[in-house]
Amino acid sequence: MPPKELRRISPALWELSPSFKEGMHVPARIYATDKLLAGMDEGVFSQVSNLASMPGIINYAIAMPDAHWGYGSPVGGVAAFDAKEGVISPGLLGFDLNCGMRLLSTNLSFSELKPKLRELVHELFKSIPSGVGAKGFLKLNRSQFEEVMTEGSNWCAENNYAWKEDLFATEDEGKIPGANPENVSKKAIDRGLNHLGTLGSGNHYLEIQVAENSGIFDSSLAKSFGIHGESQIMVMFHCGSRGFGHQIATDYLERFIAAMPKHGMKVNDKELACAPTQSEEGQDYFGAMACAANMAFANRQIILHKVRECFSRVFGKSAEEMEMNQVYDVCHNIAKFEKYKCGGKTRALLVHRKGATRSLGKENELLSPKFQKTGQPVIIGGSMETGSYLLVGTKKAEEEAFGSTCHGSGRTMSRTKARHEVNGSELQKKMAERGILVESASLSGLAEEAGIAYKEISEVIESVEVAGLSRKVVALRPVGNVKG
């Protein structure tokens, strides 16, 4: 049940005042429709109010409509701090650093795909390693991996795993500045060396989708993003920095917990351990976090390369002939230096997004020229049973939510409970009967990701649209899925 102290600000925005919990410096805000709010787990309200108690937090702590309980911060949490005098917190970013979404379009229609769908899903499953411990086809030495850490997608372009256009359609062009491999432990590097081009496990997936005419909400914007409908085949995938980012997060959480007394800082939950951004610990963590982010960009780029190869083998055409163009790539679980108005003045901030997507409006200087005309594409993955969405960013998101919106459906059921309630083999058969072919590295892992374990994606999208954080462009229907 939502706290009785929660008050409504607007149709899809709610607020807890600083009086809700001792130590809160700013209000805590929750974006949600009435239906989502009623079903939101109590941990969200507790954790977002803990965010509001963080040292130096600016304006308010935010929970998005897909928010659910997480490590320290709710998944779906957003918080911003002054770039020079504020703090940085590993727990506010999570373990899978730069977990993100990538979407590409094709000129193929569903009628062309249907006879080859099973073959294509199997080819993708064979070619793109998934599941716990999966390793990629690239065998890099430490020196090469350090180049990946610092250059991200640029390394892929230099090594013929990317089209030049891919980088322009990637957030920050696939490279976070400030990466410093010297700040990354040997253990993290050992875990990351062989993970490029792999999906991993959990809620990571690769999905073949269909864009129908009926699913297009803004035809002009859709066309500018390369989507015309008419049962057009699209490909979406979700993955991040894998064990590499997880180890970096683990290393620095331990270091930050130990360093907090030295900096005279206190938090409500040690999982939110923080340090001044400009301190030695803060600078070291940012440099390591950027390494993980760049590795994740490269990981998704290598997967895109393999997707193009798989389609070429199955359809006997080149990726260029099939116009397999990247629509966009967005980050989750990352901290970025950005500028927003606070108290009538523009301030340089370090924005933490955990399970939240950047959502910038038109003319924002952080976007490439093409997207300055449209606003940033925002890719929102639903569950494998419900479909996904492409949205576009807004100025209101910049004004109210530090340029942020939701990132997916958001869990309503633990993985353990989902495994008890769902039989993976039966789920796979039922999905096939509904026209969605799935191959998975683990049937128990498949059960964990059943649609009943997630919020209704349409309700989440309705929340951010009503709130003005992003606008609907296209709904995408799943027909094939590769799961970790």
Number of C-alpha atoms within 10 A of each C-alpha: 10 13 11 8 11 16 13 14 12 12 13 21 22 20 20 25 18 17 12 17 15 11 16 23 23 21 23 28 27 26 30 27 22 14 12 19 19 11 12 22 18 13 16 23 24 18 26 29 30 24 31 28 25 27 20 16 19 21 19 25 28 30 33 31 32 33 36 25 22 19 15 24 32 29 29 30 33 32 28 28 24 21 20 13 12 20 23 30 25 32 26 29 30 27 25 26 33 31 26 29 27 27 25 25 24 19 18 19 17 19 11 13 18 13 10 13 18 16 14 21 24 18 18 22 21 13 18 23 25 26 19 17 15 19 21 20 14 12 13 15 10 13 10 12 22 21 16 27 30 25 23 31 31 24 23 22 19 12 9 12 18 19 15 14 13 21 24 20 26 23 20 18 20 28 26 23 17 15 25 19 23 12 18 25 15 13 13 19 21 14 17 22 22 20 26 29 26 28 31 26 22 18 16 22 23 28 28 23 25 25 24 20 16 11 19 23 16 13 16 13 20 20 13 14 22 17 25 20 22 16 21 22 27 27 23 26 24 23 30 32 31 28 24 28 30 19 25 26 25 15 17 25 22 14 16 23 16 11 16 18 11 8 11 8 15 16 16 18 16 15 20 24 27 29 27 23 22 16 15 10 20 20 18 20 28 24 23 26 31 27 36 38 34 29 35 33 38 29 26 28 30 25 25 26 18 17 22 21 17 23 19 16 14 15 15 11 13 14 19 12 12 17 15 22 22 25 25 25 28 27 31 26 28 28 28 17 13 16 19 19 14 15 9 7 9 10 15 17 24 23 26 26 31 34 33 29 27 29 28 31 25 18 17 18 11 15 22 19 13 15 24 16 14 21 23 28 29 31 30 28 26 25 23 26 18 18 19 25 23 24 28 25 27 24 20 18 21 21 15 18 25 29 24 30 38 34 30 28 25 26 22 20 18 12 18 11 12 22 20 11 14 18 16 21 13 12 18 19 14 13 16 14 10 10 13 22 22 23 19 20 18 18 18 18 21 27 25 26 25 23 20 18 22 21 24 21 23 15 18 26 30 18 27 26 18 17 21 17 30 32 22 21 22 26 21 26 24 24 26 24 24 27 27 25
